[in-house]
Amino acid sequence: MTVILLRHGVSTSNVAHTLAGRSPGVELDVRGQEQALAVAERLSGLPVDAIVRSPLLRCEQTVAPLAEKLGLTPIVEDRLAEVDYGDWTGRELKELLKEPLWKVVQRHASGAVFPGGEGLAEVQIRAVAAIREYERRLAAEYDRDVLWVACTHGDVIKSVLADALGIHLDGFQRIVAEPASISVVRYTPTAPFVWRLNDTGTDLAALIPKPKTADEPAEGVPGGEVSTSGSGDNGSVDPGAPPGR
């Protein structure tokens, strides 16, 4: 089973340099809309069986063109929602830099709990549980190798990738997930394998699942070699900047 972790495109909050969180009405800006169309072009040639998305508007708008091209109805999954940043929601990033909790978020994410919101450890638990559940559900439904898309948010993607990479949550800030980027994880019975990370390139042909053969390649390799690339041209802030952009 292979999941394409898709981050939503550039939003109005990204451009305003605020922490959107679960604020209602945060939508894609013009650049984000262009990215959503580009994502549809990138992924529509792949045999995607399902699209699962965060309930927030920016994710809905990001997958809409792809869903239309593929003729799929996205599944809304609350466990893929953005982090509940509580009292931090909607505040400017330059203001949050002065908060003592900021350093905790950057260096000890597993111990970070946002005032009036949730902890990053809780985010990882719910997000990984959701991904794993859909893996099992789709495997049972199709009884074959399945390629599917999960559209969600930066911190959520980074927490899932940290789990897949087998690194502690405290190291998840070393992972970058830019707007409209894809990261790809192939789950096998014994371990997950990270195929792509923060990829904003174009050639995705190697992600197409291959039929099993007697000389099947090593676990985690659907059938081709994958390289990682990224342009960074997406309106995001510095990679070392805070979560939830």
N, C-alpha and C positions, 0 to 999 in steps of 0.2 A: 504494500500500500504506500502510495506516495502523495504527500500533501504539499501544495504550493502555498506558502504563507505570504499573502499579499498585504502590504501596508497600503492604507488609503492614500490618495493623492494629496497634493498640497492644499491645505485648507485656509480659510480666512483667519483662523487663529494662528496658524503657522506664520502667515505674513505679518500679523499684528504682534508676534512674539509674546503670546500669552499662553497659559497652560489651559487648554480647552477642557480637558477632562470629559465629563458627561454633560457639559453645558448644551442646552437645546439650541437648535438652529445653526450650529457650526457646519458650514457647507464647503464644498470645493470652490476654490477661486478659479480664475480663468486658466491658470497653469494646471491646476488640479483636474479640471475638466478635460484639458488636452491629454493629460496623463492617462485618464480613464479610457479615452478613445484609443490611445497607444497600447494600453494593457490589453484591450479587447483584440487588437490586431495581433499582438504577440501570442496570446493564449488561445485564440479561437481555432487555430490549426491543430491543437492538441485534443486528444480524446478525453476531455474533462467530463466526468460523470456527475459531479455535484459541486455546487457553490454554497458555502456556509459563510455567513457574515455576522459581524457585530450589529446590534440594533441601531447604532448611531447613524445619523444622516450622511456623514462623509463616507462611510463605508457603503451605504446603500447606493450613493451616487457613483462610487468607484466601480462597483461590479455591474451596474445597470447595463452599460454597453456590451459587456462580455456576456451577460445572461441573455440579452436579446439576440446576439449572434449565435449562441449555442442552443437557444430555445429552452433554457433551464429557468426554473423558478428558485431564486436563492432561499436558503433556509436561514432564518434568523435565530441566532444562538446567543442568549444573554451572557453566557460564560466567556464569550469572546469580546465583551464590552471593554471600553477603555477603563483604566484604573480609576477608582473613585478617589479623587484627590482631596475630597472633603473641603476644608477651608481654603485650600490652595487653588481651587478651581477658579479659572477666569483671571487670575492675577498675572501681572507681567513677570517675565522670566528674570529681568534685571532686578526686580524687587525680591524675588524668591532667592536669589543668590546670597542675600544677606541673612537668610534664615539659618540657624544652627543645624536644622534638620537636613539642609541641603548637602552638607558633607557626609552625613550618614547615608543619604540616598546614593551618593556617588561611591562611597567606600565600604559600606556595610548594609547593602540593600536588603539582606534577609532580616535585618533588625529595624527597617524603616516602616513606620506606620504613620500615615498622613492624618493630621488632626481632623477629626470628624469624618474620616474616610476609612480606607482599608490599608492593609500592609502589603508590601510587594511579595512577601512569602505567600500570602493568601491568593494573590493574583496568579502566581505560578501554579499553585495547586489547582485552581479552578480551570485555568487555560489548558494545562497539560491533560487534565481529566477530560475536558471537552474534546480535544484532539484525539485522544486515545479512544474515547467512546465512539466517535464518528468513524474511526478506523475500523473498529469491530463491527459497527452497524453496516458500513458499506461492504465490508468483506462478506458478511452474512448475506447481504442483499444480492450481490453480483457474483459471488463465489469465484472471483478471479482477481488479478491485479487491477487496482483502481487508482486513477489519478484524479485528485480533487483539489479545490481551492478553498482556503480559509482566509477571508478578508478581515483584518483586524487592525490593531494599533501598535505603535512602536514598542512600548514596554511589554505588551503582551507577547509580541513576536520574540522579543529578546529573551523573555523568560522561558518560552518554549524551546528556543534554540539552546539556551544554557542547559536545560534538561537533556536535550538530544546530544549535546556535546559532552555531557557528563562532567560539567564544571559547576562549581558552587554558585548559587545565586549572587553571592557577593562579587563575582566576576562578570556579571551580565552587562555592566556598563562598557565593557570592552567590545561588545558586539554592536554593530551599527545596522539599523534598519531604516533606510531613508524613505520618504514618501514615494509611493508607487513602485517600490522595489519588491522583488520576490526573493524568498529564501525557501529552499526545498529540502524536505526531510523524507527519507524513505524508511519506513518502519518494517522491520523483519521480526520473526519470532524471537530472535536472540538479542537484537540491539537496533537502535535507530542509527541512520547514517545521514550526515548533512551533505547534500549534494551541491547546493548553491547557497550563497549568503550575500544579502544586500545586492542582488543582481539587477542592474537596470539595462542589461544588454538585450539582444534580439534573438539569437539562435537558440531555440529550445527543443530542437528535434530529438536530442538525446534523452529527453524525459519520457518519450513515448514508450509505454511498457512493452516488453518483448515476450513472446511465448516461451514457456519453459522448455529447455532442451536437456539432453544428457550431459552436455558440456556447459551447463549454465554457469555464468560468471559468478564471482564471489558475492557473498551477501552484501546487500546495499547497492548493487550495481544493476539497474534495470536492463542494461544492454549496451551502454556506450560510455565513453569517457566524458566527464563534465569538467569544464573550466569555469572559474569565477571571474566576472568582470563587473564593473560599475562605473557610471559616468559622473555621479555626484551632481549633475546639472538638474536639480529639482527644487531649488528654493528652500532647502532645509538649512538649519543652523549647524554650527560646528558639530562633528561627531561626538565630541566630548561634552556636548551640552546636555541638558536634563532630559529626563524621560517625558513621554506623553506629548511630544510636539505635535 
